[in-house]
Structures are given as structure tokens and as C-alpha cells.
Amino acid sequence: MGWFSSSKPQQPDAASRSDRQKCWDSRDAYFKCLDAAGILTPGEETGARCKAENEVYEQNCAKSWIDYFNKRRVLAEQQKSVLIQADNQRHSARK
């Protein structure tokens, strides 16, 4: 590529709306399976439990998205317990 080249640098295409929806749907199905199995952290399931859902999830989502969603799932659960504890403290302070 020279100084006066008219070609533009190649940029990866952003995920289309349908691609994002496939990712979200497969994530939701996988997380629903984990919820039914009582598993909080993705990847801790054993045997064939949620294997099919996980394969679809990994096929439809970028690795960076999977890492984000998996961490967000654990953090959201941790936040729930903190919020419940704060709400209980608020109620006891009112008494």
C-alpha cells in the first residue's frame, strides 16, 4: 500500500443484528440450562449436562462476548446477594 493508494484499510464487519440475536438466544438457552441444573459459573457443568446448549452458544458468539457474558452472569448473582443484604439492613434500620 503506497502513499497515494485509493484502497481503504480492511475493517472487520460488525456483527449484524441477526448475528447478535442468534448469540443472545443461544446464550439465554445455555444460561437457562445452567439455571435448571443449579450451576452458577459457566463451564463448571459436568458430563453431557448443557453440552449441546454450550456448543451452540460457542458457535454463535464471539469469544470476547462469551467471556463477557460468563463473567457478567457471576457478577450479577453476587450483586443480588449484596442488594438483598442492603435491603435487609435498610428495613432493620427503619424499625
C-alpha positions as CSV (number, residue, x, y, z in Angstrom):
1,M,0.0,0.0,0.0
2,G,1.6,3.3,-1.1
3,W,1.2,6.8,-0.1
4,F,-1.4,7.6,-2.7
5,S,-3.3,4.4,-2.7
6,S,-7.0,4.7,-3.1
7,S,-7.8,1.4,-1.3
8,K,-9.2,1.7,2.2
9,P,-7.9,-0.5,5.0
10,Q,-10.0,-3.6,5.6
11,Q,-12.1,-3.5,8.7
12,P,-14.0,-6.5,10.1
13,D,-17.7,-6.2,9.6
14,A,-19.7,-5.5,12.8
15,A,-22.0,-8.3,13.8
16,S,-25.3,-8.0,12.1
17,R,-28.5,-7.7,14.1
18,S,-29.4,-11.2,13.2
19,D,-26.0,-12.5,14.3
20,R,-26.3,-10.7,17.6
21,Q,-29.8,-12.1,18.1
22,K,-28.5,-15.6,17.5
23,C,-25.8,-15.1,20.0
24,W,-28.2,-13.7,22.6
25,D,-30.7,-16.5,22.0
26,S,-28.1,-19.2,22.4
27,R,-26.7,-17.5,25.5
28,D,-30.1,-17.4,27.0
29,A,-30.7,-21.1,26.2
30,Y,-27.4,-22.1,27.7
31,F,-27.9,-20.0,30.9
32,K,-31.4,-21.4,31.3
33,C,-29.9,-24.9,31.2
34,L,-27.4,-23.9,33.8
35,D,-30.1,-22.4,36.0
36,A,-32.1,-25.6,35.7
37,A,-29.0,-27.6,36.7
38,G,-28.3,-25.2,39.6
39,I,-24.9,-24.2,38.2
40,L,-23.9,-20.6,38.5
41,T,-20.5,-20.5,36.8
42,P,-20.5,-21.4,33.1
43,G,-18.1,-24.2,32.3
44,E,-18.5,-25.9,35.6
45,E,-21.1,-28.4,34.3
46,T,-20.0,-32.0,34.2
47,G,-20.7,-34.7,31.7
48,A,-23.3,-34.1,29.0
49,R,-25.2,-31.6,31.1
50,C,-25.8,-28.4,28.9
51,K,-23.3,-29.6,26.4
52,A,-25.5,-29.1,23.4
53,E,-26.5,-25.6,24.5
54,N,-22.9,-24.7,25.2
55,E,-21.8,-25.8,21.7
56,V,-24.4,-23.6,20.1
57,Y,-23.5,-20.7,22.4
58,E,-19.8,-21.0,21.4
59,Q,-20.7,-21.4,17.8
60,N,-22.9,-18.3,17.7
61,C,-20.9,-15.9,19.9
62,A,-17.5,-14.4,19.6
63,K,-15.0,-15.5,22.3
64,S,-14.9,-12.0,23.7
65,W,-18.7,-11.9,24.1
66,I,-18.7,-15.3,25.7
67,D,-16.1,-14.2,28.3
68,Y,-18.1,-11.0,29.0
69,F,-21.4,-12.8,29.3
70,N,-20.0,-15.5,31.6
71,K,-18.3,-13.0,33.9
72,R,-21.4,-10.8,33.9
73,R,-23.6,-13.8,34.9
74,V,-21.4,-14.5,38.0
75,L,-21.2,-10.8,38.9
76,A,-25.0,-10.3,38.6
77,E,-25.6,-13.2,41.0
78,Q,-23.1,-11.8,43.5
79,Q,-24.8,-8.4,43.2
80,K,-28.2,-10.0,44.1
81,S,-27.0,-11.1,47.4
82,V,-25.4,-7.8,48.2
83,L,-28.6,-6.0,47.3
84,I,-30.7,-8.3,49.4
85,Q,-28.4,-7.7,52.4
86,A,-28.6,-3.9,51.9
87,D,-32.3,-4.1,51.7
88,N,-32.5,-6.1,54.9
89,Q,-30.2,-3.6,56.7
90,R,-32.4,-0.8,55.4
91,H,-35.6,-2.5,56.8
92,S,-33.9,-3.1,60.2
93,A,-32.7,0.5,60.4
94,R,-36.3,1.7,60.0
95,K,-37.5,-0.3,63.0
